[in-house]
Each structure stands twice: as structure tokens, then as C-alpha cells.
Amino acid sequence: MSDNWNWKVALITGGAGGLGRYLAEYLVKMGKVGPFFVSYPQLRANNGAHDLAFEPTQKVIIAGRTESNLKQTASEVPGLEYIVVDVGKVDNLAEFVKTATTRFPDIDCVISKLPYAANPNKLLTLSSTSAGIQKPISFPTTPVTQSLLSADEEIDTNIRGTVHLITHFLPHLLSKPSSAVFTVSSGLAFIPIHPVPVYCATKAFIHSYTQTLRLQLKNTSVRVVEIAPPLVESDLHRDHSNPDNNKKTNNSFALSAEEFIRDVDRDMNAGLDVVAPGFTRGRVDKEDEIFKADFDKFNGRQH
Ligand SMILES: NC(=O)c1ccc[n+]([C@@H]2O[C@H](COP(=O)([O-])OP(=O)(O)OC[C@H]3O[C@@H](n4cnc5c(N)ncnc54)[C@H](OP(=O)(O)O)[C@@H]3O)[C@@H](O)[C@H]2O)c1
């Protein structure tokens, strides 16, 4: 953990399970997250007296669809608080953001390092839109209504959920001295695979949207970071014929939670705009190598 990490309240959608939970546990571990935090040197300095225990200064809030899963995770990871939200139901997101920022006005969560190192007292806000789903769809062999149901669900959750949530959160984030928003794309944003065609397209959307959002917010207090995970062990493949095909026992490419967080920590500490664990680092670097000069050139023009 770096001393430059400085944050107050982090909100992670999709935080009850999978990557969102790994990120929540990571933040709890690196933050001074409740119920109470007492450091051993302070206890010694006070001859073991317990009145030095102080309120936690940092909070991690997880949000997700299923209250029982949120409750279970919050009971297993001390210090987590939770709010229920279905990010696929975009008409409810304005109200959700209002509730969340009223209950936790400091949502001015987290993460990032070097660009803010000059002022370690600045608080950063993390709003990570990790909630996401994946549906295998075979267009030629699946009934039309079934294909469209799956496609719409993926588009609503992965695309509309992310865009609506961030757009509703932006005024709040912009009102903070410094803040950050994290999107979660995928290695499949760069190279799609045919069994999950709409999923891959939603992640390409997130990658593109994050690049231009970052440019639009360049001169503001909001930092935009993309996490582009490779295959990581989680429950994401629950609708596959073999839901465990993203587990190490079935796929040697899959990262464990620990390997994923190890690389997240590496890239966050390096202050990168795109956090790319495992093999996605190569894809992100290759895209930069081929397109970065043109990206900068086209975006440097007046439009
Ligand atoms: N695992 C991978 O290999 C991988 C690779 C690249 C990218 N990703 C991305 O990483 C993110 C997390 O995926 P994961 O692998 O951790 O999947 P996961 O194990 O299925 O966890 C997804 C979490 O998102 C929540 N969620 C799903 N739909 C939601 C909705 N409409 N509203 C609110 N919460 C919702 C789920 O809540 P419930 O408790 O209600 O189910 C669950 O807690 C996704 O965006 C995914 O596309 C994953």
C-alpha cells in the first residue's frame, strides 16, 4: 500500500460478489475501515489504554441487486456497508444516487496515486461500476425472443447502467476537490469471441466511452480509470453450459482473486489510467502502440 492513497468513501456496484467483492476487500485492507481502528504503537504509547480507538475514517459501500448476497458479504467482510440497486433499471438510478449521496455525503471515495501525490490531503472518490452480466447467445440457433431478451439485459446492465450511473453521479463528483470514477471493461473489449457476442460489444462500448469521458473530464477534479480484466475466477459464467469454465481447474488462463488484485495494485500504484491485469496489459499496450498517436491527433482537433 502506498502512502499516497487517500480516500474517504468508496462505492462499488456489483460489490457483493466476484471482482467487485475482490476490489471491496482490497480497499478495506488498505484503508482505515471500521468498526474501529487502533494501531499497536498508539496503544503502547497510551500504556495499553483503549480510549484511543477512533471512528473509522474511510468507508467502503457495496451496491448490488440481491440484498441477501450484499448482507452475506457485509457480514463476512467487517467494515462494509451496503445499498440495494439494480443498475439495469436505469429509471431508478437518479433516486439511487440521491439516496446514496444523502446517506453518505462524503462519497468521495477512493483510489489513485501518482497524479495526486503532490497533495496527499486531497480525497478521491471512487465509484466503480463493476456490476455486469454475460450471456452466451447463438443467434442462428436461439429463438428470436430469447436472443433479444438476453441481449437487452446485457445492454441495460453493462451499457445503460454504467452510463446512467456515472452521468447521475457526475455533479456530485465534480463538487469534490478530487475524485475518481472507475469503469470495468474486459480483455474482450479488444478481441471479441463469438459465444458471447453482445457481451463483447458492451465491453468495447465501455472501453471507448471511458477513453472519451476521460478526455472530457481532463481539466476537472474527476479522474477516470478503466479496469480491463482478463478471465478471472468469479460467478460471471453462471449462464454458460459449464458455469465453472472460468475457474483455474478448467482454464489455465484464469486469474485467481489474489492474482487479479496483485496486478490491480501494481497498476494503481503506477498511476495508470487503464488498470490491466494478466494478459490484458499486452492488449492495452498494443492498442496504444498502434493508435495512440492518431487518437491524440484526432482529439487535439477542434470538433
Ligand atoms: N470474471 C471475469 O473473467 C471478468 C473478465 C472481464 C470483465 N469482467 C467484468 O467484471 C465485472 C464483474 O464481473 P464478475 O466476474 O465479478 O461477475 P459476478 O461474479 O457475476 O459478479 C457480478 C456482480 O454484479 C452484480 N450485478 C449483476 N447485475 C447487476 C445489476 N443489474 N445491478 C446491480 N448489480 C448487479 C451481481 O449481483 P448479484 O448478487 O445480484 O448477482 C454480482 O455481485 C463485470 O462488469 C464483468 O463484465 C469480468
The ligand as a MOL file (V3000), in Angstrom:
LIG
                    3D

  0  0  0     0  0            999 V3000
M  V30 BEGIN CTAB
M  V30 COUNTS 48 52 0 0 0
M  V30 BEGIN ATOM
M  V30 1 N -14.6930 -12.5160 -14.2550 0
M  V30 2 C -14.1470 -12.2210 -15.3990 0
M  V30 3 O -13.4630 -13.0690 -16.0190 0
M  V30 4 C -14.3080 -10.8620 -15.9970 0
M  V30 5 C -13.4800 -10.5150 -17.0750 0
M  V30 6 C -13.6190 -9.2510 -17.6260 0
M  V30 7 C -14.5430 -8.3720 -17.1310 0
M  V30 8 N -15.3410 -8.7340 -16.0860 0 CHG=1
M  V30 9 C -16.3110 -7.7440 -15.6080 0
M  V30 10 O -16.1820 -7.5800 -14.2210 0
M  V30 11 C -17.4360 -7.1680 -13.6680 0
M  V30 12 C -17.7770 -8.0730 -12.5090 0
M  V30 13 O -17.9720 -9.4010 -13.0180 0
M  V30 14 P -17.7140 -10.6930 -12.1210 0
M  V30 15 O -16.8370 -11.5830 -12.8810 0
M  V30 16 O -17.3270 -10.2870 -10.7760 0 CHG=-1
M  V30 17 O -19.1630 -11.3180 -12.1260 0
M  V30 18 P -20.0490 -11.9250 -10.9180 0
M  V30 19 O -19.2390 -12.8590 -10.0940 0
M  V30 20 O -21.2620 -12.4270 -11.5970 0
M  V30 21 O -20.4120 -10.6460 -10.0390 0
M  V30 22 C -21.1820 -9.6290 -10.5920 0
M  V30 23 C -21.8000 -8.7950 -9.5040 0
M  V30 24 O -22.5870 -7.7870 -10.1360 0
M  V30 25 C -23.8750 -7.7890 -9.5680 0
M  V30 26 N -24.8610 -7.4200 -10.5630 0
M  V30 27 C -25.1770 -8.0650 -11.7090 0
M  V30 28 N -26.1510 -7.4200 -12.3570 0
M  V30 29 C -26.4550 -6.3470 -11.5950 0
M  V30 30 C -27.4040 -5.3190 -11.7130 0
M  V30 31 N -28.2620 -5.2490 -12.7430 0
M  V30 32 N -27.4580 -4.3610 -10.7400 0
M  V30 33 C -26.6300 -4.4200 -9.6820 0
M  V30 34 N -25.7230 -5.3860 -9.5030 0
M  V30 35 C -25.6370 -6.3430 -10.4500 0
M  V30 36 C -24.1000 -9.1800 -9.0610 0
M  V30 37 O -25.0590 -9.1080 -8.0370 0
M  V30 38 P -26.0000 -10.3340 -7.5730 0
M  V30 39 O -25.5190 -10.6420 -6.2110 0
M  V30 40 O -27.3620 -9.7870 -7.6080 0
M  V30 41 O -25.7940 -11.4390 -8.5710 0
M  V30 42 C -22.7010 -9.5830 -8.5990 0
M  V30 43 O -22.4910 -9.1510 -7.2650 0
M  V30 44 C -18.4520 -7.2490 -14.8090 0
M  V30 45 O -18.6100 -5.9550 -15.3630 0
M  V30 46 C -17.7580 -8.1630 -15.8110 0
M  V30 47 O -18.1970 -7.9220 -17.1170 0
M  V30 48 C -15.2520 -9.9550 -15.5030 0
M  V30 END ATOM
M  V30 BEGIN BOND
M  V30 1 1 1 2
M  V30 2 2 2 3
M  V30 3 1 2 4
M  V30 4 1 4 5
M  V30 5 2 4 48
M  V30 6 2 5 6
M  V30 7 1 6 7
M  V30 8 2 7 8
M  V30 9 1 8 9
M  V30 10 1 8 48
M  V30 11 1 9 10
M  V30 12 1 9 46
M  V30 13 1 10 11
M  V30 14 1 11 12
M  V30 15 1 11 44
M  V30 16 1 12 13
M  V30 17 1 13 14
M  V30 18 2 14 15
M  V30 19 1 14 16
M  V30 20 1 14 17
M  V30 21 1 17 18
M  V30 22 2 18 19
M  V30 23 1 18 20
M  V30 24 1 18 21
M  V30 25 1 21 22
M  V30 26 1 22 23
M  V30 27 1 23 24
M  V30 28 1 23 42
M  V30 29 1 24 25
M  V30 30 1 25 26
M  V30 31 1 25 36
M  V30 32 1 26 27
M  V30 33 1 26 35
M  V30 34 2 27 28
M  V30 35 1 28 29
M  V30 36 1 29 30
M  V30 37 2 29 35
M  V30 38 1 30 31
M  V30 39 2 30 32
M  V30 40 1 32 33
M  V30 41 2 33 34
M  V30 42 1 34 35
M  V30 43 1 36 37
M  V30 44 1 36 42
M  V30 45 1 37 38
M  V30 46 2 38 39
M  V30 47 1 38 40
M  V30 48 1 38 41
M  V30 49 1 42 43
M  V30 50 1 44 45
M  V30 51 1 44 46
M  V30 52 1 46 47
M  V30 END BOND
M  V30 END CTAB
M  END
